[in-house]
């Protein structure tokens, strides 16, 4: 018996990094998983990986791949509708997707833009793909969770708490997501919906791009982490997301969970 047997989970931004690790961890724990992301290629790759895992276990793969734009409400709604058409409901929503740059020139990481020079298009794209995309997905799954409860996991960032210079839009949208999370936990608790936010310090493709663009920052960052390492998405994020998606966390809501090796303790 897996911790998530019988549950249906949507994971956005599941084509790589943190989202991929969570999607795979959920599949291993018995959930039916919707791999949702912008790129068809990465979605197909993760769906194939989950299908292979199921095949090794001698079970049919309960997985659905969906490509969508997290910043477009109608596409988010379509993604949820496809999930319900395939699996009947939604029990877990993981809002991991986040865009950087602009729609015309997407970036792998927030990069560095001085606050006084921050352009509207980059600001708006960051908020639309982060804060608004998170809200759209929460609103879309709510009718399916209202009667039976559910788990929603959002993502914040240490950049927001630490006020990282040069990433104002990302900082602001991630802190707004934390506020949205607490508000939803307060309003939707009566429906048995638990809403929490994870703040990770992980090595991902976007994190690697960000670190490589700022020579020396990785060593400085690791020196500020009590456990003296960056997190690994499979080892460190997957199990926490399983906990927050399972019945083990039924009395946990409105919380910020720091999966950061103690980085929050830095002066």
SEDRENVEX-117774 format. One record per atom (N, C-alpha, C): residue in one letter; atom name; x, y, z; residue number from 1. Coordinates in steps of 0.02 Angstrom, whole numbers. Example, Ala and Ser with C-alpha at 12.3 -4.5 7.8 and 13.67 -1.06 7.14 Angstrom:
2
mike/rotor/c1/c2/c3/lumdren
A/N/660/-284/390/1
A/CA/615/-225/390/1
A/C/660/-165/390/1
S/N/642/-112/354/2
S/CA/684/-53/357/2
S/C/645/2/394/2
This chain:
267
mike/rotor/c1/c2/c3/lumdren
X/N/42/-60/0/1
X/CA/0/0/0/1
X/C/44/62/0/1
X/N/32/107/-48/2
X/CA/67/170/-49/2
X/C/30/222/-8/2
X/N/64/273/13/3
X/CA/34/326/53/3
X/C/-19/364/14/3
X/N/-16/361/-53/4
X/CA/-62/400/-94/4
X/C/-107/356/-138/4
X/N/-114/294/-119/5
X/CA/-157/249/-157/5
X/C/-227/278/-164/5
X/N/-254/277/-225/6
X/CA/-321/299/-236/6
X/C/-329/374/-244/6
X/N/-275/412/-239/7
X/CA/-279/485/-244/7
X/C/-257/508/-314/7
X/N/-286/564/-334/8
X/CA/-271/594/-398/8
X/C/-233/659/-386/8
X/N/-175/666/-416/9
X/CA/-132/724/-404/9
X/C/-114/759/-469/9
X/N/-121/824/-469/10
X/CA/-97/867/-523/10
X/C/-32/899/-500/10
X/N/20/894/-541/11
X/CA/83/927/-527/11
X/C/100/973/-585/11
X/N/100/1039/-574/12
X/CA/117/1085/-628/12
X/C/193/1096/-629/12
X/N/217/1115/-687/13
X/CA/290/1122/-694/13
X/C/325/1055/-683/13
X/N/291/1001/-703/14
X/CA/315/933/-687/14
X/C/363/906/-739/14
X/N/381/946/-788/15
X/CA/425/921/-840/15
X/C/497/915/-820/15
X/N/516/946/-766/16
X/CA/586/943/-744/16
X/C/592/964/-671/16
X/N/652/957/-643/17
X/CA/667/983/-578/17
X/C/622/960/-522/17
X/N/600/1007/-481/18
X/CA/559/992/-423/18
X/C/494/959/-443/18
X/N/461/985/-495/19
X/CA/397/957/-516/19
X/C/404/885/-539/19
X/N/456/870/-576/20
X/CA/467/802/-599/20
X/C/478/756/-539/20
X/N/519/777/-491/21
X/CA/533/736/-432/21
X/C/469/721/-393/21
X/N/426/770/-386/22
X/CA/363/760/-350/22
X/C/317/713/-388/22
X/N/311/723/-453/23
X/CA/268/680/-494/23
X/C/290/607/-488/23
X/N/354/595/-490/24
X/CA/380/526/-485/24
X/C/369/499/-415/24
X/N/382/539/-364/25
X/CA/371/517/-295/25
X/C/298/499/-284/25
X/N/253/539/-312/26
X/CA/181/525/-304/26
X/C/163/459/-340/26
X/N/190/449/-400/27
X/CA/175/388/-436/27
X/C/199/327/-397/27
X/N/258/332/-368/28
X/CA/285/276/-328/28
X/C/242/261/-268/28
X/N/206/312/-243/29
X/CA/164/302/-184/29
X/C/92/286/-202/29
X/N/80/272/-267/30
X/CA/15/246/-287/30
X/C/-35/296/-314/30
X/N/-16/359/-320/31
X/CA/-63/409/-345/31
X/C/-71/404/-421/31
X/N/-129/425/-445/32
X/CA/-138/439/-516/32
X/C/-112/509/-527/32
X/N/-65/518/-574/33
X/CA/-28/580/-579/33
X/C/-41/614/-646/33
X/N/-55/679/-643/34
X/CA/-59/721/-702/34
X/C/5/761/-707/34
X/N/43/748/-759/35
X/CA/106/783/-772/35
X/C/89/843/-816/35
X/N/89/903/-787/36
X/CA/67/963/-823/36
X/C/126/1011/-829/36
X/N/140/1032/-890/37
X/CA/194/1079/-902/37
X/C/185/1111/-971/37
X/N/228/1158/-986/38
X/CA/222/1196/-1048/38
X/C/249/1159/-1109/38
X/N/301/1119/-1100/39
X/CA/336/1087/-1156/39
X/C/313/1015/-1165/39
X/N/291/999/-1225/40
X/CA/268/932/-1241/40
X/C/324/881/-1231/40
X/N/385/899/-1250/41
X/CA/441/853/-1245/41
X/C/455/832/-1173/41
X/N/457/880/-1127/42
X/CA/471/863/-1058/42
X/C/413/826/-1025/42
X/N/352/844/-1044/43
X/CA/294/808/-1018/43
X/C/297/735/-1040/43
X/N/310/723/-1103/44
X/CA/313/655/-1129/44
X/C/368/615/-1094/44
X/N/424/647/-1080/45
X/CA/480/612/-1048/45
X/C/461/589/-978/45
X/N/427/631/-940/46
X/CA/409/613/-871/46
X/C/353/561/-872/46
X/N/305/568/-918/47
X/CA/253/517/-925/47
X/C/284/449/-940/47
X/N/334/448/-984/48
X/CA/367/385/-1001/48
X/C/404/357/-941/48
X/N/434/400/-901/49
X/CA/470/378/-842/49
X/C/422/346/-792/49
X/N/364/377/-781/50
X/CA/315/350/-735/50
X/C/286/285/-762/50
X/N/275/282/-827/51
X/CA/250/220/-858/51
X/C/299/163/-849/51
X/N/363/178/-855/52
X/CA/414/126/-844/52
X/C/415/103/-772/52
X/N/408/148/-725/53
X/CA/406/130/-654/53
X/C/348/83/-640/53
X/N/289/100/-668/54
X/CA/230/57/-659/54
X/C/241/-11/-690/54
X/N/273/-12/-749/55
X/CA/284/-76/-783/55
X/C/330/-122/-743/55
X/N/381/-92/-712/56
X/CA/426/-132/-670/56
X/C/389/-162/-611/56
X/N/341/-124/-585/57
X/CA/301/-148/-528/57
X/C/245/-194/-550/57
X/N/238/-204/-615/58
X/CA/186/-248/-641/58
X/C/116/-218/-635/58
X/N/111/-152/-638/59
X/CA/46/-118/-631/59
X/C/35/-73/-692/59
X/N/-28/-59/-709/60
X/CA/-42/-12/-763/60
X/C/-24/58/-740/60
X/N/0/99/-786/61
X/CA/19/167/-769/61
X/C/-42/212/-766/61
X/N/-52/244/-709/62
X/CA/-107/291/-701/62
X/C/-77/361/-707/62
X/N/-66/383/-768/63
X/CA/-31/446/-780/63
X/C/-61/480/-841/63
X/N/-65/546/-838/64
X/CA/-91/586/-893/64
X/C/-45/645/-904/64
X/N/-24/657/-966/65
X/CA/17/715/-982/65
X/C/-25/770/-1013/65
X/N/-16/831/-989/66
X/CA/-54/888/-1015/66
X/C/-7/946/-1025/66
X/N/-8/976/-1084/67
X/CA/30/1037/-1095/67
X/C/-17/1097/-1088/67
X/N/7/1149/-1055/68
X/CA/-35/1207/-1044/68
X/C/8/1267/-1025/68
X/N/-22/1326/-1029/69
X/CA/10/1388/-1007/69
X/C/-19/1406/-940/69
X/N/22/1403/-888/70
X/CA/-2/1414/-820/70
X/C/-30/1484/-810/70
X/N/-11/1531/-852/71
X/CA/-34/1599/-845/71
X/C/-98/1614/-883/71
X/N/-128/1563/-915/72
X/CA/-190/1573/-953/72
X/C/-246/1535/-917/72
X/N/-294/1572/-889/73
X/CA/-346/1541/-849/73
X/C/-383/1485/-886/73
X/N/-399/1497/-950/74
X/CA/-437/1447/-986/74
X/C/-398/1383/-997/74
X/N/-332/1389/-1003/75
X/CA/-291/1329/-1011/75
X/C/-283/1291/-945/75
X/N/-280/1328/-891/76
X/CA/-277/1296/-825/76
X/C/-343/1258/-813/76
X/N/-399/1290/-829/77
X/CA/-463/1256/-820/77
X/C/-468/1194/-864/77
X/N/-443/1199/-926/78
X/CA/-444/1140/-970/78
X/C/-402/1084/-940/78
X/N/-345/1100/-912/79
X/CA/-302/1050/-881/79
X/C/-339/1013/-824/79
X/N/-374/1051/-783/80
X/CA/-412/1020/-728/80
X/C/-470/979/-756/80
X/N/-504/1005/-806/81
X/CA/-560/968/-836/81
X/C/-536/902/-866/81
X/N/-478/902/-898/82
X/CA/-451/840/-926/82
X/C/-434/791/-871/82
X/N/-409/816/-816/83
X/CA/-394/773/-759/83
X/C/-456/738/-733/83
X/N/-509/778/-723/84
X/CA/-571/750/-696/84
X/C/-603/702/-746/84
X/N/-599/718/-811/85
X/CA/-626/673/-862/85
X/C/-590/606/-861/85
X/N/-525/607/-847/86
X/CA/-485/544/-848/86
X/C/-491/506/-782/86
X/N/-485/542/-726/87
X/CA/-479/507/-662/87
X/C/-538/519/-614/87
X/N/-584/563/-632/88
X/CA/-644/571/-591/88
X/C/-644/627/-541/88
X/N/-585/648/-519/89
X/CA/-582/701/-468/89
X/C/-511/728/-464/89
X/N/-499/772/-416/90
X/CA/-432/796/-399/90
X/C/-426/796/-323/90
X/N/-376/761/-297/91
X/CA/-365/759/-224/91
X/C/-306/802/-203/91
X/N/-257/809/-247/92
X/CA/-195/845/-230/92
X/C/-177/892/-288/92
X/N/-161/953/-272/93
X/CA/-136/1001/-321/93
X/C/-69/1027/-298/93
X/N/-19/1019/-341/94
X/CA/47/1047/-327/94
X/C/61/1103/-377/94
X/N/62/1165/-352/95
X/CA/74/1223/-395/95
X/C/149/1239/-395/95
X/N/184/1208/-441/96
X/CA/257/1217/-445/96
X/C/279/1260/-504/96
X/N/237/1267/-555/97
X/CA/256/1303/-615/97
X/C/271/1377/-601/97
X/N/320/1404/-634/98
X/CA/339/1475/-628/98
X/C/379/1495/-689/98
X/N/358/1548/-722/99
X/CA/394/1573/-780/99
X/C/441/1629/-762/99
X/N/492/1638/-803/100
X/CA/541/1693/-795/100
X/C/549/1729/-862/100
X/N/577/1788/-859/101
X/CA/587/1827/-920/101
X/C/522/1857/-944/101
X/N/509/1851/-1009/102
X/CA/448/1876/-1039/102
X/C/419/1822/-1085/102
X/N/356/1828/-1106/103
X/CA/329/1778/-1152/103
X/C/369/1774/-1217/103
X/N/394/1831/-1240/104
X/CA/432/1832/-1302/104
X/C/503/1804/-1293/104
X/N/531/1815/-1233/105
X/CA/599/1793/-1219/105
X/C/601/1759/-1150/105
X/N/577/1698/-1146/106
X/CA/578/1662/-1082/106
X/C/649/1649/-1059/106
X/N/658/1649/-993/107
X/CA/723/1636/-963/107
X/C/720/1575/-917/107
X/N/778/1546/-903/108
X/CA/780/1487/-860/108
X/C/780/1504/-786/108
X/N/794/1567/-770/109
X/CA/797/1588/-700/109
X/C/780/1662/-696/109
X/N/771/1689/-635/110
X/CA/752/1760/-630/110
X/C/804/1808/-658/110
X/N/867/1788/-661/111
X/CA/919/1834/-685/111
X/C/930/1891/-636/111
X/N/955/1948/-660/112
X/CA/966/2006/-616/112
X/C/943/2069/-652/112
X/N/895/2103/-623/113
X/CA/871/2167/-649/113
X/C/864/2215/-589/113
X/N/897/2271/-594/114
X/CA/893/2321/-540/114
X/C/821/2344/-532/114
X/N/799/2355/-471/115
X/CA/731/2373/-457/115
X/C/708/2435/-496/115
X/N/752/2485/-500/116
X/CA/733/2547/-534/116
X/C/724/2538/-609/116
X/N/751/2483/-636/117
X/CA/746/2471/-708/117
X/C/699/2414/-727/117
X/N/662/2388/-678/118
X/CA/622/2328/-691/118
X/C/567/2343/-741/118
X/N/566/2307/-798/119
X/CA/517/2321/-851/119
X/C/449/2289/-837/119
X/N/397/2320/-862/120
X/CA/329/2295/-850/120
X/C/319/2225/-877/120
X/N/347/2210/-937/121
X/CA/332/2145/-967/121
X/C/361/2088/-926/121
X/N/421/2096/-899/122
X/CA/451/2044/-857/122
X/C/414/2039/-790/122
X/N/395/2095/-762/123
X/CA/357/2096/-699/123
X/C/291/2060/-708/123
X/N/254/2079/-761/124
X/CA/188/2050/-772/124
X/C/191/1975/-786/124
X/N/241/1954/-825/125
X/CA/248/1882/-840/125
X/C/263/1842/-777/125
X/N/306/1869/-734/126
X/CA/323/1834/-672/126
X/C/261/1825/-629/126
X/N/221/1878/-622/127
X/CA/161/1874/-581/127
X/C/107/1830/-613/127
X/N/100/1836/-679/128
X/CA/48/1797/-713/128
X/C/62/1722/-708/128
X/N/124/1703/-718/129
X/CA/142/1631/-717/129
X/C/151/1605/-646/129
X/N/163/1650/-599/130
X/CA/173/1628/-530/130
X/C/111/1637/-488/130
X/N/98/1698/-466/131
X/CA/41/1711/-422/131
X/C/-26/1696/-455/131
X/N/-37/1723/-514/132
X/CA/-102/1713/-546/132
X/C/-112/1641/-568/132
X/N/-59/1609/-593/133
X/CA/-65/1539/-612/133
X/C/-82/1495/-552/133
X/N/-51/1510/-495/134
X/CA/-67/1473/-434/134
X/C/-140/1483/-414/134
X/N/-163/1545/-417/135
X/CA/-233/1560/-401/135
X/C/-280/1525/-449/135
X/N/-266/1528/-514/136
X/CA/-309/1497/-564/136
X/C/-319/1422/-549/136
X/N/-263/1388/-535/137
X/CA/-267/1316/-522/137
X/C/-305/1301/-458/137
X/N/-294/1342/-406/138
X/CA/-330/1332/-344/138
X/C/-405/1340/-354/138
X/N/-424/1392/-390/139
X/CA/-495/1403/-404/139
X/C/-525/1347/-446/139
X/N/-486/1321/-493/140
X/CA/-512/1269/-537/140
X/C/-523/1203/-501/140
X/N/-481/1186/-452/141
X/CA/-490/1123/-416/141
X/C/-539/1128/-358/141
X/N/-553/1189/-336/142
X/CA/-595/1197/-276/142
X/C/-662/1161/-281/142
X/N/-699/1165/-336/143
X/CA/-763/1130/-339/143
X/C/-756/1054/-328/143
X/N/-699/1026/-345/144
X/CA/-689/954/-338/144
X/C/-664/935/-269/144
X/N/-639/983/-231/145
X/CA/-615/971/-164/145
X/C/-665/992/-110/145
X/N/-713/1033/-129/146
X/CA/-758/1063/-80/146
X/C/-796/1011/-39/146
X/N/-817/957/-71/147
X/CA/-858/908/-36/147
X/C/-818/853/-1/147
X/N/-756/842/-24/148
X/CA/-718/784/2/148
X/C/-650/802/30/148
X/N/-634/868/29/149
X/CA/-569/889/54/149
X/C/-515/880/1/149
X/N/-455/899/20/150
X/CA/-399/894/-27/150
X/C/-337/926/0/150
X/N/-283/921/-38/151
X/CA/-219/949/-19/151
X/C/-194/994/-75/151
X/N/-174/1054/-58/152
X/CA/-144/1101/-105/152
X/C/-75/1120/-79/152
X/N/-26/1112/-122/153
X/CA/44/1129/-104/153
X/C/68/1182/-152/153
X/N/84/1240/-126/154
X/CA/111/1295/-165/154
X/C/186/1302/-152/154
X/N/218/1346/-191/155
X/CA/290/1355/-184/155
X/C/309/1428/-174/155
X/N/345/1440/-121/156
X/CA/376/1505/-109/156
X/C/450/1501/-125/156
X/N/488/1549/-99/157
X/CA/560/1550/-112/157
X/C/597/1588/-57/157
X/N/656/1563/-42/158
X/CA/699/1600/4/158
X/C/719/1668/-24/158
X/N/717/1676/-90/159
X/CA/731/1741/-120/159
X/C/684/1794/-92/159
X/N/621/1775/-83/160
X/CA/572/1823/-58/160
X/C/584/1841/15/160
X/N/596/1790/56/161
X/CA/609/1802/127/161
X/C/674/1841/136/161
X/N/725/1823/98/162
X/CA/790/1855/106/162
X/C/799/1917/65/162
X/N/748/1937/26/163
X/CA/751/1997/-15/163
X/C/813/1997/-60/163
X/N/820/1943/-99/164
X/CA/877/1937/-144/164
X/C/878/1996/-193/164
X/N/934/2028/-198/165
X/CA/940/2086/-242/165
X/C/935/2065/-315/165
X/N/900/2105/-355/166
X/CA/896/2093/-426/166
X/C/840/2048/-449/166
X/N/802/2020/-403/167
X/CA/747/1975/-422/167
X/C/681/1999/-390/167
X/N/668/2063/-397/168
X/CA/611/2093/-362/168
X/C/544/2061/-381/168
X/N/532/2049/-445/169
X/CA/467/2021/-465/169
X/C/458/1951/-437/169
X/N/511/1911/-442/170
X/CA/508/1843/-416/170
X/C/499/1844/-340/170
X/N/536/1886/-306/171
X/CA/529/1892/-233/171
X/C/457/1909/-214/171
X/N/430/1959/-249/172
X/CA/363/1984/-232/172
X/C/309/1932/-247/172
X/N/314/1897/-304/173
X/CA/263/1848/-320/173
X/C/265/1789/-272/173
X/N/325/1769/-252/174
X/CA/331/1712/-206/174
X/C/305/1729/-136/174
X/N/316/1790/-114/175
X/CA/289/1810/-49/175
X/C/213/1819/-54/175
X/N/189/1841/-112/176
X/CA/116/1846/-122/176
X/C/84/1776/-121/176
X/N/119/1727/-149/177
X/CA/94/1658/-148/177
X/C/90/1633/-76/177
X/N/137/1652/-34/178
X/CA/133/1631/36/178
X/C/71/1661/69/178
X/N/56/1724/55/179
X/CA/-3/1756/83/179
X/C/-67/1724/56/179
X/N/-67/1709/-9/180
X/CA/-124/1675/-39/180
X/C/-135/1607/-6/180
X/N/-82/1572/8/181
X/CA/-85/1506/39/181
X/C/-119/1510/107/181
X/N/-97/1558/149/182
X/CA/-126/1565/215/182
X/C/-200/1585/212/182
X/N/-216/1628/164/183
X/CA/-285/1649/156/183
X/C/-329/1591/136/183
X/N/-306/1551/89/184
X/CA/-344/1492/68/184
X/C/-352/1442/125/184
X/N/-299/1433/164/185
X/CA/-303/1387/221/185
X/C/-356/1410/270/185
X/N/-361/1476/281/186
X/CA/-410/1503/328/186
X/C/-481/1497/301/186
X/N/-490/1510/236/187
X/CA/-557/1509/207/187
X/C/-581/1439/191/187
X/N/-536/1395/171/188
X/CA/-557/1330/146/188
X/C/-548/1273/197/188
X/N/-522/1290/256/189
X/CA/-514/1238/306/189
X/C/-580/1203/324/189
X/N/-634/1240/323/190
X/CA/-700/1211/340/190
X/C/-721/1158/290/190
X/N/-689/1156/232/191
X/CA/-703/1105/182/191
X/C/-654/1046/186/191
X/N/-610/1048/235/192
X/CA/-560/995/241/192
X/C/-504/1001/190/192
X/N/-494/1061/164/193
X/CA/-440/1073/116/193
X/C/-380/1101/153/193
X/N/-324/1066/150/194
X/CA/-262/1089/181/194
X/C/-219/1123/128/194
X/N/-195/1183/144/195
X/CA/-156/1222/96/195
X/C/-91/1243/129/195
X/N/-35/1221/101/196
X/CA/30/1236/130/196
X/C/78/1259/75/196
X/N/133/1288/96/197
X/CA/183/1312/48/197
X/C/252/1286/67/197
X/N/288/1263/17/198
X/CA/357/1239/27/198
X/C/405/1293/3/198
X/N/457/1305/43/199
X/CA/513/1348/22/199
X/C/575/1304/15/199
X/N/596/1289/-46/200
X/CA/651/1243/-56/200
X/C/718/1279/-70/200
X/N/771/1246/-52/201
X/CA/838/1265/-75/201
X/C/866/1203/-110/201
X/N/855/1199/-175/202
X/CA/869/1139/-214/202
X/C/913/1155/-274/202
X/N/949/1105/-297/203
X/CA/985/1109/-360/203
X/C/938/1087/-415/203
X/N/915/1134/-456/204
X/CA/872/1120/-513/204
X/C/903/1152/-574/204
X/N/873/1141/-632/205
X/CA/899/1172/-693/205
X/C/898/1248/-688/205
X/N/843/1276/-663/206
X/CA/839/1349/-657/206
X/C/886/1375/-603/206
X/N/893/1337/-548/207
X/CA/939/1358/-496/207
X/C/1011/1356/-521/207
X/N/1027/1305/-560/208
X/CA/1095/1299/-587/208
X/C/1109/1358/-634/208
X/N/1061/1376/-676/209
X/CA/1069/1433/-720/209
X/C/1080/1497/-681/209
X/N/1042/1505/-628/210
X/CA/1047/1564/-586/210
X/C/1115/1567/-551/210
X/N/1136/1511/-523/211
X/CA/1200/1509/-487/211
X/C/1259/1520/-534/211
X/N/1256/1490/-593/212
X/CA/1310/1497/-641/212
X/C/1317/1569/-667/212
X/N/1261/1605/-665/213
X/CA/1263/1675/-689/213
X/C/1293/1722/-638/213
X/N/1303/1696/-577/214
X/CA/1331/1738/-524/214
X/C/1390/1701/-491/214
X/N/1448/1704/-521/215
X/CA/1506/1667/-496/215
X/C/1519/1682/-422/215
X/N/1530/1628/-385/216
X/CA/1546/1635/-314/216
X/C/1486/1632/-267/216
X/N/1426/1641/-295/217
X/CA/1368/1644/-251/217
X/C/1350/1575/-222/217
X/N/1365/1522/-260/218
X/CA/1348/1455/-236/218
X/C/1387/1438/-173/218
X/N/1452/1451/-173/219
X/CA/1493/1438/-113/219
X/C/1469/1480/-54/219
X/N/1451/1542/-68/220
X/CA/1426/1586/-15/220
X/C/1360/1560/13/220
X/N/1318/1536/-32/221
X/CA/1253/1510/-11/221
X/C/1260/1448/32/221
X/N/1302/1401/9/222
X/CA/1312/1339/47/222
X/C/1342/1353/116/222
X/N/1384/1403/120/223
X/CA/1414/1421/185/223
X/C/1362/1446/234/223
X/N/1305/1469/209/224
X/CA/1252/1494/252/224
X/C/1201/1440/271/224
X/N/1210/1380/243/225
X/CA/1163/1325/257/225
X/C/1193/1281/312/225
X/N/1160/1273/369/226
X/CA/1188/1232/422/226
X/C/1207/1162/401/226
X/N/1169/1131/356/227
X/CA/1186/1063/334/227
X/C/1239/1061/279/227
X/N/1262/1121/258/228
X/CA/1318/1130/212/228
X/C/1310/1093/146/228
X/N/1250/1094/119/229
X/CA/1239/1067/52/229
X/C/1174/1096/26/229
X/N/1169/1095/-41/230
X/CA/1105/1111/-73/230
X/C/1062/1048/-73/230
X/N/997/1057/-77/231
X/CA/952/1000/-77/231
X/C/951/963/-143/231
X/N/933/899/-139/232
X/CA/925/857/-198/232
X/C/850/845/-207/232
X/N/824/857/-267/233
X/CA/752/855/-276/233
X/C/721/787/-260/233
X/N/754/733/-279/234
X/CA/727/667/-266/234
X/C/732/648/-193/234
X/N/788/662/-164/235
X/CA/800/643/-95/235
X/C/763/687/-45/235
X/N/758/751/-60/236
X/CA/736/799/-9/236
X/C/667/828/-19/236
X/N/647/840/-82/237
X/CA/581/870/-94/237
X/C/526/818/-101/237
X/N/540/764/-138/238
X/CA/489/713/-149/238
X/C/455/688/-85/238
X/N/493/666/-35/239
X/CA/462/641/26/239
X/C/421/693/64/239
X/N/443/756/64/240
X/CA/404/809/97/240
X/C/338/821/62/240
X/N/340/821/-5/241
X/CA/278/830/-44/241
X/C/231/771/-34/241
X/N/258/711/-26/242
X/CA/216/652/-11/242
X/C/182/662/56/242
X/N/219/683/106/243
X/CA/191/696/173/243
X/C/133/746/169/243
X/N/145/802/134/244
X/CA/94/855/131/244
X/C/35/835/88/244
X/N/44/785/45/245
X/CA/-11/761/4/245
X/C/-49/703/33/245
X/N/-24/675/88/246
X/CA/-53/615/117/246
X/C/-94/631/179/246
X/N/-127/579/206/247
X/CA/-167/587/267/247
X/C/-124/601/328/247
X/N/-58/590/322/248
X/CA/-13/604/378/248
X/C/-13/678/397/248
X/N/-33/721/350/249
X/CA/-32/794/362/249
X/C/-102/824/367/249
X/N/-151/784/388/250
X/CA/-220/807/389/250
X/C/-232/863/440/250
X/N/-187/875/486/251
X/CA/-195/929/535/251
X/C/-141/983/525/251
X/N/-115/986/464/252
X/CA/-64/1035/446/252
X/C/-91/1079/390/252
X/N/-100/1143/404/253
X/CA/-123/1189/351/253
X/C/-101/1260/366/253
X/N/-93/1299/313/254
X/CA/-72/1369/320/254
X/C/1/1377/339/254
X/N/40/1324/329/255
X/CA/109/1324/352/255
X/C/159/1336/295/255
X/N/214/1368/313/256
X/CA/272/1374/269/256
X/C/323/1322/290/256
X/N/336/1274/246/257
X/CA/382/1219/262/257
X/C/448/1233/227/257
X/N/499/1246/267/258
X/CA/565/1262/240/258
X/C/604/1197/228/258
X/N/613/1180/165/259
X/CA/654/1122/147/259
X/C/719/1150/120/259
X/N/761/1174/166/260
X/CA/817/1216/146/260
X/C/881/1203/186/260
X/N/883/1145/220/261
X/CA/944/1129/258/261
X/C/957/1178/315/261
X/N/906/1216/335/262
X/CA/915/1265/389/262
X/C/935/1334/365/262
X/N/931/1346/300/263
X/CA/952/1410/273/263
X/C/914/1469/305/263
X/N/852/1457/325/264
X/CA/812/1510/354/264
X/C/844/1537/419/264
X/N/889/1500/448/265
X/CA/922/1520/511/265
X/C/979/1568/500/265
X/N/997/1581/437/266
X/CA/1054/1625/424/266
X/C/1040/1695/452/266
X/N/1092/1730/474/267
X/CA/1082/1796/503/267
X/C/1059/1847/450/267
